[in-house]
Amino acid sequence: LQTTLRGARMYDFLDKLIHIALPRTRDFRGLSAKAIDDMGNITIGVKEHTIFPETSDEDLKDVFGLAVTVVTSAKSKAEAEAFFRHLGLPLRSESVAK
C-alpha cells in the first residue's frame, strides 16, 4: 500500500510525524543525517504504527510498521539536510555536507 501526499496534507502529516509521532517512539534519539540519499530524499522507518495518536488501542489487532519517504527537489545532501532541519526533523548532529 502506498500513497502520495502533497500541499497542505503533506505538511500536516510531516508536522504530526515530526512533533507528535517520532517523539512517542520508544528510545528515539533522532534520525541519522546519513539517511539522506544522494538525491536529497530521506526514508524513515517506523516499527509500530501506534506512535500516531489516531490509532486506537481498543481496536488494535495487529501492529504494523511503515516507511515514510520524503522526496525533495534539493540539489545536494547538504541542501536537503538544511531543509529537513528547517522543518524540525530531529537529525543527529553528524553532518552529510560535502
Backbone as CSV, one residue per row, in Angstrom:
resi,resn,N_x,N_y,N_z,CA_x,CA_y,CA_z,C_x,C_y,C_z
1,LEU,0.852,-1.176,0.000,0.000,0.000,0.000,0.890,1.229,0.000
2,GLN,0.548,2.205,-0.791,1.360,3.404,-0.928,0.448,4.580,-1.226
3,THR,0.840,5.757,-0.756,0.098,6.966,-1.083,1.076,8.117,-1.227
4,THR,0.661,9.145,-1.929,1.468,10.347,-2.100,0.680,11.518,-1.546
5,LEU,1.320,12.290,-0.691,0.692,13.485,-0.132,1.407,14.709,-0.684
6,ARG,0.647,15.729,-1.006,1.211,16.986,-1.489,0.486,18.137,-0.808
7,GLY,1.107,19.295,-0.851,0.467,20.507,-0.354,0.195,20.470,1.141
8,ALA,-0.975,20.982,1.521,-1.323,21.117,2.936,-1.366,19.773,3.651
9,ARG,-1.880,18.747,3.004,-1.939,17.423,3.649,-0.541,16.895,3.946
10,MET,0.386,17.132,3.030,1.762,16.688,3.233,2.369,17.397,4.445
11,TYR,2.215,18.722,4.493,2.794,19.470,5.604,2.118,19.123,6.929
12,ASP,0.810,18.890,6.916,0.117,18.467,8.139,0.655,17.123,8.629
13,PHE,0.841,16.181,7.693,1.370,14.869,8.067,2.794,14.991,8.599
14,LEU,3.651,15.750,7.915,5.035,15.914,8.376,5.088,16.562,9.752
15,ASP,4.224,17.551,9.983,4.185,18.208,11.287,3.820,17.205,12.380
16,LYS,2.815,16.383,12.117,2.404,15.375,13.095,3.498,14.328,13.299
17,LEU,4.134,13.908,12.205,5.219,12.930,12.292,6.375,13.477,13.121
18,ILE,6.793,14.702,12.837,7.965,15.297,13.481,7.704,15.654,14.939
19,HIS,6.557,16.254,15.220,6.319,16.805,16.559,5.512,15.916,17.499
20,ILE,4.815,14.924,16.971,3.997,14.061,17.830,4.440,12.604,17.748
21,ALA,4.454,12.049,16.543,4.687,10.607,16.392,6.120,10.190,16.717
22,LEU,7.114,10.806,16.080,8.500,10.387,16.330,8.899,10.524,17.802
23,PRO,8.532,11.623,18.483,8.878,11.702,19.911,8.220,10.612,20.769
24,ARG,7.127,10.009,20.285,6.465,8.933,21.029,7.117,7.574,20.802
25,THR,8.088,7.521,19.895,8.778,6.275,19.583,9.692,5.894,20.738
26,ARG,9.595,4.650,21.164,10.415,4.158,22.265,11.899,4.289,21.918
27,ASP,12.695,4.843,22.835,14.146,5.007,22.689,14.543,5.835,21.470
28,PHE,13.712,6.770,21.070,14.017,7.594,19.898,15.071,8.634,20.250
29,ARG,16.131,8.679,19.453,17.225,9.620,19.698,17.527,10.460,18.462
30,GLY,16.582,10.574,17.595,16.781,11.339,16.372,17.101,10.431,15.203
31,LEU,17.088,11.015,14.028,17.372,10.289,12.797,18.796,10.583,12.357
32,SER,19.410,9.641,11.716,20.759,9.846,11.207,20.704,10.716,9.958
33,ALA,21.526,11.754,9.929,21.613,12.596,8.737,22.165,11.800,7.562
34,LYS,22.835,10.696,7.846,23.373,9.845,6.782,22.265,9.125,6.017
35,ALA,21.045,9.157,6.536,19.918,8.514,5.859,19.458,9.307,4.634
36,ILE,19.944,10.527,4.500,19.600,11.334,3.326,20.378,10.782,2.137
37,ASP,19.664,10.452,1.064,20.340,9.848,-0.093,20.949,10.914,-1.008
38,ASP,21.597,10.471,-2.066,22.283,11.375,-2.988,21.339,12.315,-3.728
39,MET,20.072,11.977,-3.771,19.075,12.812,-4.448,18.402,13.794,-3.483
40,GLY,18.792,13.776,-2.205,18.224,14.690,-1.221,16.939,14.206,-0.587
41,ASN,16.667,12.914,-0.669,15.450,12.338,-0.090,15.806,11.548,1.162
42,ILE,14.829,11.342,2.015,15.054,10.547,3.224,13.885,9.576,3.401
43,THR,14.214,8.369,3.834,13.197,7.377,4.166,13.298,7.083,5.650
44,ILE,12.169,7.173,6.325,12.101,6.972,7.771,11.303,5.699,8.025
45,GLY,11.912,4.746,8.695,11.230,3.515,9.046,10.566,3.642,10.408
46,VAL,9.323,3.240,10.491,8.560,3.283,11.740,8.172,1.849,12.073
47,LYS,8.581,1.364,13.245,8.326,-0.033,13.613,6.879,-0.297,14.000
48,GLU,6.242,0.694,14.634,4.870,0.495,15.114,4.000,1.682,14.719
49,HIS,2.904,1.414,14.065,2.003,2.490,13.656,1.324,3.154,14.857
50,THR,1.439,2.546,16.013,0.768,3.046,17.215,1.355,4.357,17.732
51,ILE,2.453,4.845,17.135,3.001,6.138,17.558,2.116,7.295,17.093
52,PHE,1.205,7.009,16.174,0.288,8.047,15.708,-0.936,8.076,16.615
53,PRO,-1.344,9.263,17.075,-2.445,9.359,18.043,-3.791,8.891,17.498
54,GLU,-3.951,8.805,16.195,-5.225,8.369,15.618,-5.484,6.884,15.822
55,THR,-4.455,6.133,16.147,-4.645,4.698,16.343,-5.256,4.454,17.715
56,SER,-6.246,3.611,17.753,-6.943,3.304,18.995,-6.491,1.943,19.510
57,ASP,-6.018,1.894,20.740,-5.581,0.632,21.336,-6.730,-0.363,21.488
58,GLU,-7.949,0.135,21.635,-9.105,-0.744,21.814,-9.343,-1.621,20.585
59,ASP,-9.156,-1.047,19.421,-9.419,-1.760,18.172,-8.178,-2.454,17.616
60,LEU,-7.101,-2.424,18.361,-5.820,-2.917,17.875,-5.786,-4.438,17.810
61,LYS,-5.621,-4.961,16.606,-5.477,-6.402,16.420,-4.048,-6.739,16.034
62,ASP,-3.468,-5.931,15.180,-2.097,-6.134,14.728,-1.338,-4.819,14.812
63,VAL,-0.049,-4.925,15.032,0.829,-3.769,14.990,1.667,-3.918,13.729
64,PHE,1.710,-2.877,12.933,2.486,-2.961,11.702,3.417,-1.765,11.575
65,GLY,4.451,-1.941,10.809,5.408,-0.881,10.550,5.106,-0.202,9.227
66,LEU,5.782,0.888,9.003,5.621,1.595,7.753,6.885,2.374,7.431
67,ALA,7.020,2.746,6.194,8.143,3.568,5.752,7.585,4.860,5.184
68,VAL,8.192,5.964,5.581,7.804,7.275,5.081,8.988,7.812,4.290
69,THR,8.781,8.074,3.018,9.834,8.648,2.186,9.460,10.082,1.864
70,VAL,10.376,10.996,2.177,10.171,12.406,1.875,11.058,12.736,0.681
71,VAL,10.435,13.094,-0.428,11.148,13.405,-1.664,11.247,14.921,-1.787
72,THR,12.452,15.407,-2.043,12.679,16.849,-2.155,13.209,17.198,-3.542
73,SER,13.306,18.482,-3.792,13.938,18.963,-5.024,15.335,19.492,-4.727
74,ALA,15.883,19.130,-3.576,17.216,19.593,-3.185,18.254,19.134,-4.203
75,LYS,19.271,19.957,-4.391,20.327,19.653,-5.354,21.491,18.892,-4.726
76,SER,21.522,18.810,-3.390,22.625,18.124,-2.707,22.149,17.603,-1.357
77,LYS,22.968,16.745,-0.769,22.654,16.243,0.572,22.652,17.387,1.576
78,ALA,23.617,18.298,1.437,23.711,19.417,2.376,22.471,20.307,2.300
79,GLU,21.992,20.567,1.098,20.789,21.377,0.920,19.576,20.672,1.521
80,ALA,19.480,19.373,1.309,18.373,18.597,1.873,18.447,18.578,3.393
81,GLU,19.648,18.403,3.936,19.801,18.396,5.395,19.348,19.725,5.984
82,ALA,19.734,20.836,5.366,19.317,22.154,5.849,17.790,22.286,5.795
83,PHE,17.181,21.797,4.728,15.723,21.846,4.588,15.037,21.030,5.676
84,PHE,15.519,19.796,5.892,14.910,18.934,6.905,15.072,19.525,8.302
85,ARG,16.223,20.111,8.581,16.419,20.761,9.886,15.465,21.947,10.039
86,HIS,15.255,22.698,8.957,14.326,23.829,8.985,12.902,23.355,9.301
87,LEU,12.521,22.204,8.768,11.199,21.637,9.062,11.084,21.168,10.507
88,GLY,12.232,20.962,11.166,12.225,20.472,12.539,12.489,18.989,12.651
89,LEU,12.871,18.341,11.547,13.184,16.914,11.589,14.374,16.705,12.522
90,PRO,14.232,15.856,13.522,15.298,15.676,14.519,16.455,14.833,13.975
91,LEU,17.367,15.506,13.279,18.537,14.825,12.736,19.666,14.880,13.754
92,ARG,20.336,13.746,13.935,21.501,13.727,14.816,22.597,14.577,14.193
93,SER,23.531,15.015,14.988,24.488,16.038,14.588,25.489,15.651,13.516
94,GLU,25.629,14.365,13.185,26.598,14.045,12.138,26.145,14.690,10.834
95,SER,27.032,15.408,10.209,26.691,16.160,9.012,27.004,15.357,7.764
96,VAL,26.239,15.578,6.717,26.482,14.917,5.440,26.979,15.925,4.412
97,ALA,27.213,17.157,4.853,27.614,18.213,3.924,28.924,17.867,3.230
98,LYS,28.963,18.110,1.922,30.181,17.876,1.137,30.578,19.137,0.432
